[in-house]
Amino acid sequence: MKYSISTRGLSKKFGELSAVDNVSFHIKTGEIFGFLGPNGSGKSTTMKMLCGLLTPSSGSGQILGYDITRDQEKIRSHIGYMAQSFSLYNDLTIEENLEFYSNLYDLPQQEQKKIEKD
């Protein structure tokens, strides 16, 4: 069976604190999946590990066949992630924020121009 997202024993520790402890799941292509839980239960930390923003302490994961610890750049080129807290820079205009993030994710100039028109 092909999975778009798969984790096995994914864990993240910050010192003695276990933010994520041994999480395993498999999401099929086209399946809708959600994380539910109270504040502090590890939802955001898990998402950050999947997106390559945090390195797992142990375990493994794949997104679209790419390894979350070795292929972060490839993963980022295929996904979008918006954290719960709004992450635009207040000292930049909307256009400057769009340009900054477009460059950060290596969006081709032609695609950036399409965004500017919309």
C-alpha positions as CSV (number, residue, x, y, z in Angstrom):
1,M,0.0,0.0,0.0
2,K,1.3,3.5,-0.9
3,Y,1.2,6.1,1.8
4,S,1.7,9.8,1.3
5,I,2.8,10.2,4.9
6,S,4.2,7.6,7.2
7,T,5.9,7.7,10.7
8,R,7.3,4.9,12.8
9,G,8.3,5.5,16.5
10,L,8.6,9.3,15.9
11,S,9.8,11.0,19.1
12,K,11.1,14.4,20.1
13,K,12.7,15.4,23.4
14,F,13.7,18.8,24.7
15,G,16.0,17.9,27.5
16,E,14.1,15.7,29.8
17,L,10.7,16.7,28.3
18,S,9.2,14.2,25.8
19,A,7.1,16.5,23.5
20,V,6.3,13.6,21.1
21,D,6.7,10.0,22.3
22,N,6.7,7.0,19.8
23,V,4.2,8.3,17.3
24,S,3.4,5.9,14.4
25,F,0.8,6.4,11.7
26,H,0.3,6.0,8.0
27,I,-1.8,8.3,5.8
28,K,-3.0,7.0,2.4
29,T,-2.9,9.2,-0.7
30,G,-6.1,11.1,-0.8
31,E,-7.0,10.4,2.8
32,I,-8.1,13.2,5.2
33,F,-6.2,13.1,8.5
34,G,-6.3,15.4,11.5
35,F,-4.4,15.7,14.8
36,L,-6.6,16.2,17.8
37,G,-5.5,16.8,21.4
38,P,-5.1,19.4,24.1
39,N,-2.4,22.1,24.2
40,G,1.0,20.6,24.8
41,S,0.2,17.2,23.4
42,G,2.8,17.3,20.6
43,K,0.6,18.1,17.5
44,S,2.7,21.1,16.4
45,T,6.0,19.4,17.2
46,T,5.0,16.4,15.1
47,M,4.0,18.7,12.2
48,K,7.4,20.6,12.5
49,M,9.3,17.3,12.4
50,L,7.3,16.2,9.3
51,C,8.0,19.5,7.6
52,G,11.7,19.4,8.4
53,L,11.7,22.3,10.8
54,L,12.7,20.1,13.7
55,T,14.9,17.0,13.8
56,P,13.4,14.0,15.5
57,S,15.2,12.6,18.6
58,S,14.3,9.1,17.3
59,G,12.1,7.3,15.0
60,S,11.5,7.9,11.3
61,G,9.1,9.4,8.8
62,Q,8.5,9.8,5.1
63,I,6.5,12.3,3.1
64,L,5.8,11.3,-0.5
65,G,8.7,8.8,-0.2
66,Y,11.2,11.4,1.0
67,D,12.9,10.9,4.4
68,I,12.0,13.6,6.9
69,T,15.6,13.7,8.3
70,R,17.5,13.6,5.0
71,D,15.2,15.1,2.4
72,Q,13.9,18.3,4.0
73,E,14.4,20.5,0.9
74,K,12.6,18.0,-1.4
75,I,9.7,17.7,1.1
76,R,9.4,21.5,1.4
77,S,9.2,21.8,-2.4
78,H,6.1,19.6,-2.3
79,I,4.1,20.8,0.7
80,G,2.7,23.9,2.3
81,Y,2.6,24.4,6.0
82,M,0.9,27.2,8.0
83,A,1.5,27.3,11.7
84,Q,-1.3,28.1,14.0
85,S,0.2,31.4,14.9
86,F,0.3,33.8,11.9
87,S,3.9,34.0,10.7
88,L,4.1,37.1,8.4
89,Y,6.7,39.7,9.4
90,N,4.9,42.8,10.6
91,D,7.7,45.1,9.4
92,L,7.3,43.9,5.8
93,T,4.5,44.7,3.4
94,I,2.3,41.9,2.1
95,E,4.1,42.0,-1.2
96,E,7.5,41.8,0.6
97,N,6.3,38.9,2.7
98,L,5.2,37.0,-0.4
99,E,8.5,37.7,-2.1
100,F,10.4,36.6,1.0
101,Y,8.6,33.3,1.3
102,S,8.7,32.7,-2.5
103,N,12.4,33.1,-2.5
104,L,12.8,31.0,0.7
105,Y,11.0,28.1,-1.1
106,D,12.7,28.7,-4.4
107,L,9.5,29.5,-6.2
108,P,10.4,30.2,-9.9
109,Q,10.2,33.8,-11.0
110,Q,7.3,33.0,-13.4
111,E,5.3,31.6,-10.5
112,Q,6.1,34.6,-8.3
113,K,4.8,36.9,-11.1
114,K,1.5,34.9,-11.1
115,I,1.1,35.6,-7.4
116,E,1.7,39.3,-7.9
117,K,-1.1,39.4,-10.5
118,D,-3.6,37.7,-8.2
